[in-house]
Amino acid sequence: MRIEEINMIDETMRAMNRMVIGAIYIDYPVYIVHLEYQKKNDNPMFFIDWAIVHFMKNQPKLDIMSASKIIGMDFRLIQYRIRTLKEDGMIIEGADGFKITKTGESYFFNEEEDVPYVNASSDFLIDGRSLSIMPKVFYDDKGYVTFDRNSIYPRTILKGAEDPSIKMLLTKIEKMSNERKRSVGLPSESKDFNCKDAPSQGLLRVYLVFSCDHNNICYKDIVYSNQIIELPAIKETVDKSYFNDGLEFNYGYDNIDAELLRNKVFSFSSKGIKEFLSYIFYWNDVNDSWYRYEGSSTSRSLSVSLDFENFTMSWNCRKLIKCLEIGYNQYDKEDEFFIRVTVETSDNSLLKLIELDKQIDISKKTCNLNNVDSIFNEYGENYVRKSLVLLDRLDCLEDIDNRKYIKQEERK
């Protein structure tokens, strides 16, 4: 999963005061329905044309310069619009001046003196499973629809544009309030909806996110564009979803009742847990006392407690110190999903090591190793050197030695 996707998930859950346990992307099936309808003319030129034609009605021998001053528009714009009105068959020009055609009369002089309707069309997104209108965020965001992959979740089959479900959808859209139409990307006061083409099949990427709040209550949410959304067609499937042995995801396929699985995030055997932890913590073996696994889903459903002994048994102490700093170790399965294991320690020697590592990072980031002496004085030179070797920070050790010894010799 891309870093920007993970950041979006973290931001969304952080706003809800929740801790992310894991997440997986879902290619959700959708249909794109090509709608044809009538809408009020929203062309900004309409009102200029309206003024010109009404001016002509009273003064057929229109003087363009005078009209531009009265209407308050540039001469060249009025000239261009008159040419366009002639091309569109709204007016004709003869020896007696301009004359408004029947088309122009019906268009600009309707009985209601209202803005006329014009033909319009647009693509409209619907749920590929329930065939219903989707949450508002999909119409605000204009989600990126792909057409080259299959979804793990089957879609409802439509029998072309004449399918009864499409007819029901058109009726529902027709009855929408103007505010509701705007909320799903359709013009206010649009009407006479029709669909002549078979809807296209597509996929939208959403994210199933597992999280916990401070009370250790588990949540399984569908997230899209920094919002938690409802997709009723897969609610039961979401409740049944969890990660299991072999670092696989079950995609909600389980015969057990959804109510009993709602709080389940992991389903690991003892062997499966140890293999997983060995892999992401770089251990050759895992002691039962090093981790806690509760099966039911809480923020501590799978957590690891580090002490100096098991920390030094890892062959990537550098990775583990960073895990301690952020509070979790993240496993990424290609671009499909990620899982986070809570990492904690109460070992003072590790807490001291974390603080030293942070100070070294600050020195590196600011390109300032002048405070090395103060770090040596605070922690002791022998401790700092051993720690840098343990953390595989040999580049820092080399920088320090260059400054402390080689440059001293140069100054002599």
Phi, psi and omega per residue, in radians:
M1 nan 2.360 -3.061
R2 -1.183 2.677 -3.080
I3 -1.067 -0.625 3.135
E4 -1.183 -0.527 3.079
E5 -1.214 -0.771 3.127
I6 -1.110 -0.729 3.112
N7 -1.083 -0.691 3.108
M8 -1.088 -0.737 3.115
I9 -1.114 -0.791 3.130
D10 -1.069 -0.766 3.136
E11 -1.079 -0.740 -3.117
T12 -1.114 -0.788 -3.119
M13 -1.292 -0.585 3.106
R14 -1.098 -0.643 3.107
A15 -1.131 -0.377 3.114
M16 -1.719 0.136 -3.094
N17 0.999 0.798 -3.136
R18 -2.160 2.749 3.089
M19 -1.798 2.283 -3.141
V20 -1.393 2.262 3.078
I21 -1.717 -0.626 -3.140
G22 -3.112 2.988 3.130
A23 -2.793 2.662 3.089
I24 -2.472 2.489 3.110
Y25 -1.496 2.624 3.128
I26 -2.236 2.239 2.990
D27 -1.512 1.776 -3.017
Y28 -1.578 2.323 -3.095
P29 -1.266 2.361 3.087
V30 -2.386 2.887 2.978
Y31 -2.075 2.543 3.016
I32 -1.917 1.958 -3.106
V33 -1.705 2.203 3.112
H34 -1.530 1.871 -3.094
L35 -1.611 2.463 2.955
E36 -2.088 2.423 -3.057
Y37 -2.830 3.111 3.059
Q38 -1.864 2.413 3.081
K39 -2.421 2.755 3.057
K40 -1.105 2.437 -3.131
N41 -1.104 1.995 3.141
D42 -1.907 0.302 3.071
N43 -1.196 2.165 -3.106
P44 -1.073 -0.311 3.118
M45 -1.395 -0.242 -3.049
F46 -1.021 -0.791 -3.051
F47 -1.245 -0.490 3.023
I48 -1.188 -0.795 3.103
D49 -1.067 -0.719 3.138
W50 -1.021 -0.785 -3.127
A51 -1.140 -0.705 -3.141
I52 -1.110 -0.831 -3.082
V53 -1.160 -0.684 3.101
H54 -1.182 -0.584 3.070
F55 -1.146 -0.723 3.124
M56 -1.130 -0.586 -3.109
K57 -1.020 -0.670 -3.113
N58 -1.563 -0.506 -3.113
Q59 -2.325 1.449 -3.109
P60 -0.962 -0.663 3.117
K61 -1.499 1.235 -3.020
L62 -1.239 2.275 2.994
D63 -1.663 1.994 -3.011
I64 -1.054 -0.698 -3.129
M65 -1.100 -0.756 3.132
S66 -1.156 -0.717 -3.136
A67 -1.090 -0.693 -3.124
S68 -1.117 -0.621 3.123
K69 -1.251 -0.709 -3.121
I70 -1.220 -0.772 -3.135
I71 -1.286 -0.421 3.110
G72 1.471 0.507 3.141
M73 -2.166 2.773 -3.134
D74 -1.055 2.477 -3.129
F75 -0.936 -0.759 -3.087
R76 -1.180 -0.592 3.099
L77 -1.170 -0.775 3.111
I78 -1.077 -0.741 3.126
Q79 -1.065 -0.752 3.137
Y80 -1.145 -0.715 -3.113
R81 -1.208 -0.629 3.094
I82 -1.109 -0.707 3.105
R83 -1.108 -0.713 3.124
T84 -1.155 -0.723 3.115
L85 -1.086 -0.639 3.097
K86 -1.187 -0.743 3.140
E87 -1.134 -0.573 -3.136
D88 -1.450 -0.016 3.102
G89 1.346 0.343 3.129
M90 -1.474 -0.550 -3.136
I91 -2.430 2.770 2.991
I92 -2.295 2.703 -3.122
E93 -2.054 2.250 3.128
G94 -2.347 -2.906 -3.107
A95 -1.117 -0.522 -3.123
D96 -1.618 0.211 3.126
G97 1.830 -2.697 -3.087
F98 -1.553 2.517 3.086
K99 -2.284 2.400 -3.133
I100 -1.515 2.249 -3.125
T101 -1.345 3.003 3.085
K102 -1.068 -0.674 3.096
T103 -1.067 -0.786 3.117
G104 -1.115 -0.675 3.131
E105 -1.083 -0.841 -3.101
S106 -1.214 -0.488 -3.088
Y107 -1.417 -0.748 -3.040
F108 -1.792 -0.187 -3.082
F109 -2.263 0.848 3.108
N110 -1.271 2.834 -3.017
E111 -1.067 -0.636 -3.114
E112 -1.389 -0.081 -3.057
E113 0.893 0.677 -3.053
D114 -1.906 2.903 3.062
V115 -1.139 2.246 -3.074
P116 -1.291 2.793 3.059
Y117 -1.504 2.592 3.081
V118 -2.307 2.792 3.100
N119 -1.246 2.468 3.124
A120 -2.589 2.878 3.086
S121 -2.681 2.709 3.085
S122 -2.867 2.786 3.079
D123 -1.530 2.403 -3.050
F124 -2.219 2.274 -3.064
L125 -1.530 2.338 3.011
I126 -2.342 2.763 3.125
D127 -1.112 2.256 -3.092
G128 -1.346 -0.190 3.126
R129 -1.818 -0.884 -3.113
S130 -1.550 -0.243 -3.085
L131 1.044 0.492 3.132
S132 -1.855 2.980 3.075
I133 -1.222 2.462 -3.031
M134 -1.556 2.959 3.099
P135 -0.985 2.629 -3.030
K136 -0.949 -0.605 -3.057
V137 -1.039 -0.519 -3.137
F138 -1.195 -0.478 3.135
Y139 -1.545 -0.485 3.052
D140 -1.230 -0.763 -2.998
D141 -1.464 -0.303 -3.062
K142 0.918 1.038 -3.024
G143 -0.906 2.578 -3.118
Y144 -1.388 1.999 -3.112
V145 -1.717 2.303 3.085
T146 -1.874 2.761 -3.068
F147 -2.262 0.110 -2.972
D148 -1.943 0.228 -3.139
R149 -2.352 2.876 3.067
N150 -1.802 2.714 3.123
S151 -1.792 2.553 3.056
I152 -1.187 -0.376 3.133
Y153 -1.739 2.082 -3.099
P154 -1.161 2.569 3.118
R155 -1.665 2.817 3.015
T156 -1.366 2.305 -3.083
I157 -1.392 2.304 3.084
L158 -1.871 2.458 3.121
K159 -1.694 1.031 3.079
G160 1.306 -2.929 -3.060
A161 -1.201 -0.363 -3.103
E162 -1.559 0.053 3.138
D163 -1.016 2.388 3.133
P164 -0.952 -0.567 3.134
S165 -1.141 -0.609 3.098
I166 -1.206 -0.705 3.105
K167 -1.070 -0.721 3.109
M168 -1.135 -0.675 3.120
L169 -1.097 -0.786 -3.137
L170 -1.074 -0.704 3.106
T171 -1.116 -0.720 -3.140
K172 -1.124 -0.752 3.122
I173 -1.116 -0.720 -3.121
E174 -1.029 -0.613 -3.074
K175 -1.514 -0.050 -3.122
M176 -1.120 2.596 2.983
S177 -1.239 2.846 3.122
N178 -1.059 -0.672 3.141
E179 -1.121 -0.743 3.133
R180 -1.142 -0.684 3.103
K181 -1.073 -0.758 3.127
R182 -1.084 -0.644 -3.079
S183 -1.162 -0.373 3.122
V184 -1.941 0.367 3.001
G185 1.443 0.282 3.108
L186 -1.846 2.623 -3.111
P187 -1.173 2.569 3.015
S188 -1.053 2.579 3.074
E189 1.057 0.282 3.041
S190 -1.242 2.689 -3.035
K191 -2.742 3.102 3.073
D192 0.952 0.933 -3.102
F193 -1.288 2.479 -3.108
N194 -2.573 2.738 3.073
C195 -2.444 2.067 -3.095
K196 -1.861 -0.375 -3.084
D197 -1.821 2.604 3.078
A198 -1.110 2.325 3.130
P199 -1.036 2.536 3.114
S200 -1.544 2.517 3.099
Q201 -1.538 2.384 3.118
G202 -2.577 3.107 3.122
L203 -2.331 2.460 3.043
L204 -2.090 2.325 -3.131
R205 -1.465 2.118 3.016
V206 -2.165 3.053 -3.049
Y207 -2.254 2.253 3.006
L208 -1.615 2.019 -3.019
V209 -1.991 2.284 3.059
F210 -1.769 2.242 -3.099
S211 -2.595 2.956 3.095
C212 -2.410 2.585 3.035
D213 -1.659 -3.039 -3.071
H214 -1.227 -0.243 3.096
N215 -1.669 0.221 3.128
N216 1.083 0.509 3.041
I217 -1.567 2.281 -3.074
C218 -1.508 2.538 3.077
Y219 -2.319 2.466 2.998
K220 -2.157 1.962 -3.011
D221 -2.205 2.591 2.947
I222 -1.601 2.201 -3.089
V223 -2.076 2.384 3.063
Y224 -2.571 2.224 3.078
S225 0.866 0.932 3.079
N226 1.111 0.374 3.106
Q227 -2.303 2.495 2.980
I228 -1.468 2.226 -3.058
I229 -2.176 2.868 3.081
E230 -1.877 2.257 2.979
L231 -2.185 1.494 -3.024
P232 -0.943 -0.520 -3.075
A233 -1.122 -0.363 3.130
I234 -2.167 0.344 -3.104
K235 -1.032 -0.832 -3.134
E236 -1.127 -0.670 3.111
T237 -1.098 -0.719 3.109
V238 -1.093 -0.783 -3.141
D239 -1.047 -0.519 -3.099
K240 -1.571 -0.006 -3.030
S241 -1.443 2.451 3.069
Y242 -2.865 2.947 3.072
F243 -1.673 2.485 -3.131
N244 -2.337 -3.031 -3.086
D245 -0.921 2.620 -3.120
G246 1.387 0.187 -3.126
L247 0.939 0.866 3.104
E248 -1.980 2.807 3.107
F249 -2.023 2.379 -3.019
N250 -1.519 -0.137 3.114
Y251 0.935 0.517 3.051
G252 1.424 0.131 -3.139
Y253 -1.555 1.733 -3.134
D254 -2.740 2.403 -3.102
N255 -1.425 -0.174 3.133
I256 -1.271 2.595 -3.134
D257 -1.016 2.412 -3.080
A258 -1.024 -0.589 -3.121
E259 -1.052 -0.593 -3.107
L260 -1.407 -0.250 -3.100
L261 -1.881 -0.017 -3.032
R262 -1.042 -0.548 -3.112
N263 -1.750 0.279 -3.091
K264 -1.781 2.157 3.084
V265 -1.897 -0.703 -3.130
F266 -2.116 2.588 2.992
S267 -2.371 1.390 -3.053
F268 -1.901 2.464 2.940
S269 -1.399 2.901 3.114
S270 -1.036 -0.725 3.126
K271 -1.158 -0.721 -3.123
G272 -1.105 -0.699 3.122
I273 -1.094 -0.827 -3.078
K274 -1.123 -0.680 3.099
E275 -1.125 -0.703 3.132
F276 -1.135 -0.863 -3.111
L277 -1.160 -0.654 3.080
S278 -1.026 -0.683 -3.085
Y279 -1.217 -0.820 -3.014
I280 -1.540 -0.273 3.098
F281 -1.856 0.038 3.067
Y282 1.047 0.776 3.071
W283 -1.827 2.576 3.038
N284 -1.404 -0.487 3.122
D285 -2.580 2.764 -3.107
V286 -2.242 2.209 3.073
N287 -1.496 2.480 -3.121
D288 -1.007 -0.512 -3.079
S289 -1.349 -0.130 -3.078
W290 -1.441 -0.302 -3.059
Y291 -2.368 2.868 3.054
R292 -2.282 2.223 3.128
Y293 -2.302 2.118 -3.043
E294 -1.872 -0.145 3.107
G295 1.334 -1.017 3.032
S296 -1.204 2.634 -2.952
S297 -1.538 1.957 2.971
T298 -2.361 3.100 3.108
S299 -1.137 -0.278 3.105
R300 -1.880 0.375 -3.095
S301 -1.022 -0.548 3.011
L302 -2.558 1.939 -3.111
S303 -2.422 2.705 -3.123
V304 -2.159 2.343 3.077
S305 -1.877 2.106 -3.115
L306 -1.723 2.428 2.917
D307 -2.219 3.095 -3.034
F308 -1.105 -0.540 -3.106
E309 -1.173 -0.982 -3.096
N310 -1.277 -0.407 3.070
F311 -1.110 -0.820 -3.096
T312 -1.318 -0.196 3.083
M313 -1.425 -0.195 3.076
S314 -1.386 2.540 3.071
W315 -1.666 0.338 2.997
N316 -2.542 1.161 -3.134
C317 -1.093 -0.512 3.113
R318 -1.042 -0.756 3.120
K319 -1.138 -0.739 -3.057
L320 -1.196 -0.595 3.136
I321 -1.161 -0.602 3.091
K322 -1.221 -0.619 3.077
C323 -1.102 -0.689 3.103
L324 -1.145 -0.623 -3.126
E325 -1.172 -0.643 -3.113
I326 -1.704 -0.236 3.043
G327 1.652 0.067 3.123
Y328 -2.781 2.802 3.027
N329 -1.997 2.191 -3.044
Q330 -1.856 2.233 3.034
Y331 -1.812 2.236 3.121
D332 -1.973 2.182 3.048
K333 -1.715 1.637 -3.099
E334 0.837 -2.245 3.121
D335 -1.856 0.256 -3.017
E336 -1.480 -0.947 -3.113
F337 -2.690 2.984 2.989
F338 -2.414 2.657 3.096
I339 -2.223 2.428 3.093
R340 -2.017 2.262 3.059
V341 -1.826 2.168 3.124
T342 -1.104 2.330 3.137
V343 -2.134 2.267 -3.113
E344 -2.505 2.853 3.063
T345 -2.703 2.597 2.987
S346 -2.132 0.178 -3.123
D347 -1.366 2.054 -3.086
N348 -1.068 -0.592 -3.139
S349 -1.150 -0.604 3.091
L350 -1.312 -0.666 3.093
L351 -1.059 -0.680 3.099
K352 -1.150 -0.683 3.140
L353 -1.152 -0.676 3.100
I354 -1.064 -0.783 -3.111
E355 -1.134 -0.730 3.098
L356 -1.075 -0.782 -3.133
D357 -1.044 -0.713 3.117
K358 -1.094 -0.747 -3.132
Q359 -1.146 -0.682 3.085
I360 -1.099 -0.720 3.121
D361 -1.060 -0.740 3.129
I362 -1.089 -0.740 3.126
S363 -1.097 -0.720 3.135
K364 -1.192 -0.740 -3.086
K365 -1.121 -0.670 -3.109
T366 -1.574 0.047 -3.113
C367 0.941 0.666 -3.095
N368 -2.229 1.733 3.087
L369 -1.724 0.269 3.139
N370 -1.234 -0.303 3.137
N371 -1.603 0.206 3.127
V372 -1.037 -0.711 -3.136
D373 -1.022 -0.736 -3.138
S374 -1.180 -0.608 3.092
I375 -1.161 -0.756 3.092
F376 -1.064 -0.737 -3.127
N377 -1.141 -0.634 -3.101
E378 -1.297 -0.759 -3.030
Y379 -1.817 -0.319 -3.049
G380 1.629 2.284 -3.036
E381 -1.083 -0.698 -3.114
N382 -1.109 -0.732 3.134
Y383 -1.126 -0.759 -3.117
V384 -1.076 -0.769 -3.112
R385 -1.121 -0.799 3.128
K386 -1.095 -0.671 -3.129
S387 -1.165 -0.713 3.137
L388 -1.147 -0.625 3.072
V389 -1.172 -0.773 3.126
L390 -1.038 -0.707 -3.105
L391 -1.500 0.105 3.126
D392 1.005 0.702 3.105
R393 -1.839 0.976 -3.080
L394 -1.190 -0.463 3.099
D395 -1.133 -0.668 3.104
C396 -1.187 -0.698 -3.138
L397 -1.098 -0.675 3.114
E398 -1.162 -0.740 3.106
D399 -1.060 -0.749 -3.128
I400 -1.115 -0.788 -3.140
D401 -1.124 -0.671 3.096
N402 -1.032 -0.762 -3.094
R403 -1.280 -0.741 -2.979
K404 -1.354 -0.566 -3.028
Y405 -2.030 -0.916 -3.062
I406 -1.118 -0.805 -3.123
K407 -1.201 -0.507 3.059
Q408 -1.121 -0.732 3.111
E409 -1.097 -0.662 3.129
E410 -1.126 -0.660 -3.131
R411 -1.185 -0.509 3.127
K412 -1.218 nan nan
